[in-house]
Amino acid sequence: MCPTGRPSTRASASRAASQPASYQQPEAPPFADPRAPQDEAPLSMSMFLQTLATQVQSMATQVQSMSTQAQAMSTRIDSLANAFDPIQQETSELRRLVMTRQEAPTAVMGPSAHFSKPARFSGDKLSTFRSWWAAVNFYLDANSVSLNTSKIRISWVGSLLTDKAFLWHLAEVRHYDLDDPTAWTTYSEALQARFTDKGADAKNYQKMMRLTYEGDTHNYLTQFTELNTSGQALGLGERNTIRRVLPDKLTEMVNTWTKGKHLNDNQFIEQYKKAGQTYEESEANAAAAELPQLPRRRLPVKTDKEFKESPKSIVGKIWASLKEALAGIVQSAIDQRKADGLQLGRTFFTSSP
């Protein structure tokens, strides 16, 4: 220690040299706590809002960028879809052709069903086409095994046509591929369109309205429905015509049975047929009961003595013996009549002793 009372500098240096050296890192300033009160609050809030606005603007830019990308992707998808449309259309067309252009069944030539062939059709009287065409379809259905391709069917129908109808047939099939399975459908539709009487529906409707009841409800209703060639449902006018023509008793019975329930055409016709059958049977029984009864003549009753003494009438051939009388008759029949206690049916005389 120095005489002045201060520590000796040399001694201090000596101690410092004898001790290991140590280094002290400068302290970093502490982070500001956002929750701590700020001295400059308005300035910090302004900076916060500015930062927030910047972030919002950045997010809006990102959203706009994503929207642009999504729109570009949608456009790309639409472009790809449009590119596949022709392929899809071609695929659909090929599928349709495969379904329609199936391999035609092999023609089978076998014996036809035992039906008379339809009459020939000239095309002069259109009023006869409907019944003729029905006969053609019946025959085709009955001979579906042998008449089983469009080509065979069209050729067969053509063989039934004459005059005007045959000339139409020649002109029509000229444009056909007869090996096409759909050719028959096209041909039959064209044939009906050409020869169906366009005024038949109106003519038949007038006939239908003029029909009269002649004591047979079933026959009247059958003619009525057959004349309805338009295929339209029976309207109120047609049903009222049936009610007016048929006896009122039938309508009363139908109303009682159905209790006012709405009936379709088939139910309406069947109910009136049923009522007509009941009504006509009742009328027939009543008419039979009113016929005059002829008095029955009582036959005289003979006593046993009168019956035995009355001469026996003999009809037919007379045989000399029982053996001759029974010749040619089956023995089982003879035995059966004997068992039943019946006369054998042939008369014979025995020789006197």
C-alpha positions as CSV (number, residue, x, y, z in Angstrom):
1,M,0.0,0.0,0.0
2,C,1.2,3.4,-0.8
3,P,2.1,5.9,1.9
4,T,-0.8,7.9,0.8
5,G,-3.1,5.2,1.8
6,R,-4.2,4.1,-1.7
7,P,-3.6,0.6,-3.0
8,S,-0.5,0.1,-4.8
9,T,-0.9,0.0,-8.5
10,R,1.9,-2.5,-8.9
11,A,0.3,-4.9,-6.5
12,S,-3.0,-4.5,-8.2
13,A,-1.5,-5.2,-11.5
14,S,0.3,-8.1,-10.1
15,R,-2.9,-9.7,-8.8
16,A,-4.6,-9.0,-12.0
17,A,-1.9,-10.8,-13.9
18,S,-2.1,-13.8,-11.6
19,Q,-5.9,-14.2,-12.1
20,P,-7.5,-15.6,-15.3
21,A,-8.8,-13.1,-17.8
22,S,-12.6,-12.7,-18.0
23,Y,-14.7,-11.0,-20.7
24,Q,-18.2,-9.5,-20.2
25,Q,-20.6,-9.5,-23.2
26,P,-22.5,-6.2,-23.6
27,E,-26.1,-6.5,-22.8
28,A,-28.7,-6.3,-25.6
29,P,-31.6,-3.9,-25.2
30,P,-34.8,-5.7,-24.0
31,F,-37.6,-6.3,-26.5
32,A,-40.4,-4.0,-26.2
33,D,-43.6,-5.5,-24.7
34,P,-46.5,-4.5,-26.9
35,R,-48.8,-4.7,-23.9
36,A,-46.6,-2.3,-21.9
37,P,-47.7,1.3,-22.0
38,Q,-46.1,3.3,-24.7
39,D,-44.9,6.7,-24.3
40,E,-45.9,7.6,-27.9
41,A,-49.2,5.7,-28.2
42,P,-50.7,7.6,-31.3
43,L,-47.5,6.9,-33.3
44,S,-47.5,3.2,-32.4
45,M,-51.2,2.8,-33.3
46,S,-50.6,4.5,-36.6
47,M,-47.8,2.1,-37.4
48,F,-49.9,-0.8,-36.4
49,L,-52.7,0.2,-38.6
50,Q,-50.3,0.8,-41.5
51,T,-48.8,-2.7,-41.0
52,L,-52.3,-4.2,-40.9
53,A,-53.3,-2.4,-44.0
54,T,-50.2,-3.7,-45.8
55,Q,-51.0,-7.2,-44.7
56,V,-54.6,-6.9,-45.9
57,Q,-53.5,-5.6,-49.2
58,S,-51.0,-8.4,-49.5
59,M,-53.7,-11.0,-48.8
60,A,-56.0,-9.3,-51.3
61,T,-53.3,-9.6,-53.9
62,Q,-52.9,-13.3,-53.1
63,V,-56.6,-13.9,-53.3
64,Q,-56.8,-12.1,-56.6
65,S,-53.9,-14.2,-57.9
66,M,-55.5,-17.4,-56.8
67,S,-58.8,-16.3,-58.4
68,T,-56.9,-15.7,-61.7
69,Q,-55.3,-19.1,-61.5
70,A,-58.7,-20.7,-60.8
71,Q,-60.2,-18.9,-63.7
72,A,-57.4,-20.0,-65.9
73,M,-57.8,-23.6,-64.7
74,S,-61.6,-23.5,-65.4
75,T,-60.9,-22.2,-68.9
76,R,-58.4,-25.1,-69.4
77,I,-61.0,-27.6,-68.2
78,D,-63.6,-26.2,-70.6
79,S,-61.1,-26.4,-73.4
80,L,-60.4,-30.0,-72.6
81,A,-64.1,-30.8,-72.3
82,N,-64.8,-29.2,-75.7
83,A,-62.0,-31.3,-77.1
84,F,-63.6,-34.5,-75.8
85,D,-67.1,-33.6,-77.1
86,P,-66.4,-34.8,-80.7
87,I,-65.0,-38.1,-79.3
88,Q,-68.1,-38.5,-77.1
89,Q,-70.4,-37.9,-80.0
90,E,-68.5,-40.4,-82.2
91,T,-68.7,-42.9,-79.3
92,S,-72.4,-42.5,-79.0
93,E,-72.9,-42.8,-82.7
94,L,-70.8,-46.0,-82.8
95,R,-72.8,-47.4,-79.9
96,R,-76.1,-46.6,-81.7
97,L,-74.9,-48.2,-84.9
98,V,-73.8,-51.3,-83.0
99,M,-77.2,-51.6,-81.4
100,T,-79.1,-51.1,-84.6
101,R,-76.8,-52.9,-87.0
102,Q,-76.8,-56.1,-85.1
103,E,-76.2,-59.2,-87.1
104,A,-79.4,-60.2,-88.8
105,P,-80.9,-63.6,-87.7
106,T,-80.4,-66.5,-90.0
107,A,-83.5,-67.0,-92.1
108,V,-85.2,-70.2,-91.2
109,M,-87.3,-71.8,-93.9
110,G,-89.8,-74.0,-92.2
111,P,-93.4,-75.0,-92.5
112,S,-95.8,-72.1,-92.1
113,A,-98.6,-72.2,-89.6
114,H,-101.9,-73.4,-90.9
115,F,-103.4,-70.0,-91.6
116,S,-104.7,-68.8,-94.9
117,K,-102.6,-66.0,-96.4
118,P,-104.2,-62.6,-96.4
119,A,-105.9,-61.5,-99.6
120,R,-104.1,-59.3,-102.2
121,F,-104.3,-55.6,-101.8
122,S,-104.5,-53.3,-104.8
123,G,-104.6,-49.9,-103.0
124,D,-107.8,-48.9,-104.8
125,K,-110.1,-49.1,-101.7
126,L,-108.4,-47.4,-98.7
127,S,-111.4,-48.4,-96.5
128,T,-110.2,-52.1,-96.7
129,F,-106.6,-51.4,-95.7
130,R,-107.1,-51.5,-92.0
131,S,-108.6,-55.0,-91.9
132,W,-106.1,-56.2,-94.5
133,W,-103.2,-54.9,-92.5
134,A,-104.5,-56.6,-89.3
135,A,-104.6,-59.9,-91.2
136,V,-101.1,-59.3,-92.4
137,N,-99.8,-58.8,-88.8
138,F,-101.7,-61.9,-87.6
139,Y,-100.0,-64.0,-90.3
140,L,-96.5,-62.5,-89.5
141,D,-96.9,-63.2,-85.8
142,A,-98.0,-66.8,-86.5
143,N,-95.0,-67.4,-88.9
144,S,-92.3,-65.4,-87.0
145,V,-89.9,-68.4,-87.3
146,S,-89.8,-68.4,-91.1
147,L,-90.6,-64.7,-91.7
148,N,-87.9,-63.5,-89.3
149,T,-85.9,-60.8,-91.2
150,S,-86.7,-57.4,-92.6
151,K,-85.8,-58.5,-96.1
152,I,-88.1,-61.6,-96.0
153,R,-91.0,-59.7,-94.5
154,I,-90.8,-56.8,-97.0
155,S,-90.5,-59.2,-99.9
156,W,-93.5,-61.3,-98.6
157,V,-95.7,-58.3,-98.2
158,G,-94.7,-57.1,-101.6
159,S,-95.9,-60.4,-103.1
160,L,-99.4,-59.6,-101.7
161,L,-99.6,-56.2,-103.4
162,T,-101.0,-55.5,-106.9
163,D,-101.7,-52.6,-109.2
164,K,-101.3,-49.2,-107.5
165,A,-100.0,-50.7,-104.2
166,F,-97.3,-52.8,-106.0
167,L,-96.1,-49.8,-107.9
168,W,-95.7,-47.9,-104.6
169,H,-93.8,-50.9,-103.2
170,L,-91.3,-50.9,-106.0
171,A,-90.6,-47.2,-105.7
172,E,-90.4,-47.4,-101.9
173,V,-87.9,-50.3,-101.5
174,R,-85.6,-48.8,-104.1
175,H,-84.1,-46.6,-101.4
176,Y,-83.9,-49.3,-98.7
177,D,-81.0,-51.4,-97.4
178,L,-83.1,-54.6,-96.9
179,D,-80.4,-56.1,-94.7
180,D,-80.8,-53.4,-92.2
181,P,-82.8,-54.8,-89.2
182,T,-84.7,-51.5,-88.9
183,A,-85.9,-51.6,-92.6
184,W,-89.1,-53.4,-91.7
185,T,-90.2,-50.8,-89.2
186,T,-89.5,-48.0,-91.6
187,Y,-91.3,-49.8,-94.5
188,S,-94.4,-50.8,-92.4
189,E,-94.8,-47.2,-91.1
190,A,-94.6,-45.8,-94.7
191,L,-97.1,-48.4,-95.9
192,Q,-99.6,-47.4,-93.3
193,A,-99.1,-43.7,-93.9
194,R,-99.7,-44.2,-97.6
195,F,-102.8,-46.4,-97.6
196,T,-104.6,-45.5,-94.4
197,D,-107.9,-43.8,-95.2
198,K,-107.5,-40.3,-93.8
199,G,-111.2,-39.8,-93.5
200,A,-111.9,-43.2,-92.0
201,D,-112.0,-41.9,-88.4
202,A,-114.7,-39.4,-89.2
203,K,-116.8,-41.9,-91.2
204,N,-116.5,-44.6,-88.5
205,Y,-117.4,-42.0,-85.8
206,Q,-120.7,-41.3,-87.7
207,K,-121.4,-45.0,-87.9
208,M,-120.7,-45.4,-84.3
209,M,-123.1,-42.7,-83.3
210,R,-125.9,-44.2,-85.5
211,L,-125.6,-47.7,-84.0
212,T,-128.9,-49.1,-82.6
213,Y,-129.6,-51.7,-79.9
214,E,-131.2,-54.8,-81.2
215,G,-131.5,-56.9,-78.1
216,D,-127.8,-57.9,-77.8
217,T,-125.7,-55.6,-75.6
218,H,-122.5,-57.5,-76.2
219,N,-122.8,-57.1,-79.9
220,Y,-123.7,-53.4,-79.8
221,L,-120.7,-52.6,-77.6
222,T,-118.3,-54.7,-79.7
223,Q,-119.4,-52.8,-82.8
224,F,-119.1,-49.5,-81.0
225,T,-115.5,-50.1,-79.8
226,E,-114.5,-51.5,-83.2
227,L,-115.7,-48.4,-85.0
228,N,-113.6,-46.2,-82.6
229,T,-110.7,-46.5,-85.0
230,S,-109.1,-43.2,-83.8
231,G,-108.0,-44.9,-80.7
232,Q,-109.1,-42.0,-78.6
233,A,-110.6,-42.5,-75.1
234,L,-114.4,-42.5,-74.9
235,G,-115.4,-38.9,-74.0
236,L,-118.6,-37.8,-72.2
237,G,-120.4,-37.6,-75.6
238,E,-119.6,-41.2,-76.5
239,R,-120.6,-42.5,-73.1
240,N,-123.9,-40.6,-73.1
241,T,-124.6,-42.1,-76.5
242,I,-124.2,-45.6,-75.1
243,R,-126.4,-44.8,-72.1
244,R,-129.1,-43.3,-74.4
245,V,-129.1,-46.2,-76.8
246,L,-129.1,-49.1,-74.3
247,P,-132.1,-49.7,-72.0
248,D,-132.2,-47.4,-68.9
249,K,-132.2,-50.5,-66.7
250,L,-128.6,-51.2,-67.6
251,T,-127.5,-47.7,-66.5
252,E,-129.3,-48.2,-63.2
253,M,-127.6,-51.5,-62.6
254,V,-124.1,-50.1,-63.4
255,N,-124.7,-47.1,-61.1
256,T,-125.7,-49.5,-58.3
257,W,-122.7,-51.7,-58.8
258,T,-120.1,-49.0,-59.1
259,K,-121.6,-46.6,-56.6
260,G,-120.6,-43.5,-58.6
261,K,-116.9,-44.6,-58.9
262,H,-115.1,-43.3,-62.0
263,L,-114.5,-46.0,-64.6
264,N,-112.0,-46.2,-67.4
265,D,-113.0,-47.2,-70.8
266,N,-112.4,-50.9,-70.3
267,Q,-114.3,-51.0,-67.0
268,F,-117.1,-48.9,-68.4
269,I,-117.6,-51.3,-71.4
270,E,-117.3,-54.5,-69.3
271,Q,-119.8,-53.2,-66.7
272,Y,-122.4,-52.5,-69.4
273,K,-121.8,-55.9,-71.0
274,K,-122.4,-57.6,-67.6
275,A,-125.5,-55.5,-67.0
276,G,-126.7,-56.3,-70.5
277,Q,-126.3,-60.0,-70.0
278,T,-128.2,-59.9,-66.7
279,Y,-131.0,-57.8,-68.2
280,E,-131.4,-59.9,-71.4
281,E,-131.5,-63.2,-69.4
282,S,-134.2,-61.6,-67.2
283,E,-136.2,-60.5,-70.2
284,A,-136.0,-63.9,-71.8
285,N,-137.2,-65.7,-68.6
286,A,-140.1,-63.2,-68.3
287,A,-141.1,-63.8,-71.9
288,A,-140.9,-67.6,-71.5
289,A,-143.2,-67.3,-68.4
290,E,-145.8,-65.5,-70.4
291,L,-146.2,-68.2,-73.0
292,P,-149.6,-70.0,-72.7
293,Q,-149.3,-73.4,-71.0
294,L,-151.0,-76.2,-73.0
295,P,-153.0,-78.7,-70.8
296,R,-151.4,-82.1,-70.4
297,R,-153.6,-85.1,-71.5
298,R,-153.7,-87.8,-68.9
299,L,-153.1,-91.3,-70.3
300,P,-155.5,-94.0,-69.1
301,V,-154.0,-96.3,-66.5
302,K,-154.4,-100.0,-67.2
303,T,-154.9,-102.6,-64.6
304,D,-152.5,-105.5,-64.4
305,K,-155.1,-107.8,-66.0
306,E,-155.7,-105.3,-68.9
307,F,-151.9,-104.9,-69.3
308,K,-151.4,-108.7,-69.5
309,E,-154.3,-109.2,-71.9
310,S,-153.3,-106.4,-74.2
311,P,-151.7,-107.5,-77.5
312,K,-147.9,-107.1,-77.6
313,S,-146.7,-105.1,-80.6
314,I,-143.7,-106.7,-82.3
315,V,-141.5,-104.4,-84.4
316,G,-138.7,-105.6,-86.6
317,K,-137.4,-109.0,-87.6
318,I,-138.5,-112.2,-85.7
319,W,-135.9,-114.9,-85.2
320,A,-136.7,-118.6,-84.8
321,S,-134.4,-119.2,-81.8
322,L,-132.7,-117.3,-79.0
323,K,-129.3,-118.3,-80.4
324,E,-130.1,-116.7,-83.8
325,A,-131.6,-113.6,-82.1
326,L,-128.4,-113.0,-80.1
327,A,-126.0,-113.7,-83.0
328,G,-123.6,-110.9,-83.5
329,I,-124.2,-109.2,-80.1
330,V,-121.3,-108.8,-77.8
331,Q,-121.5,-111.2,-74.9
332,S,-120.7,-108.5,-72.3
333,A,-123.7,-106.4,-73.5
334,I,-126.0,-109.5,-73.1
335,D,-124.7,-110.2,-69.6
336,Q,-125.1,-106.5,-68.6
337,R,-128.8,-106.4,-69.8
338,K,-129.5,-109.7,-67.9
339,A,-127.9,-108.3,-64.8
340,D,-130.1,-105.1,-65.1
341,G,-133.2,-107.2,-65.6
342,L,-133.9,-105.8,-69.1
343,Q,-135.3,-107.4,-72.1
344,L,-132.7,-108.4,-74.7
345,G,-134.4,-106.4,-77.4
346,R,-134.9,-109.1,-80.0
347,T,-138.0,-111.3,-80.3
348,F,-138.0,-115.0,-81.2
349,F,-140.5,-117.9,-81.2
350,T,-139.6,-121.2,-79.8
351,S,-140.9,-124.3,-81.5
352,S,-143.9,-126.0,-79.8
353,P,-143.1,-129.3,-78.1
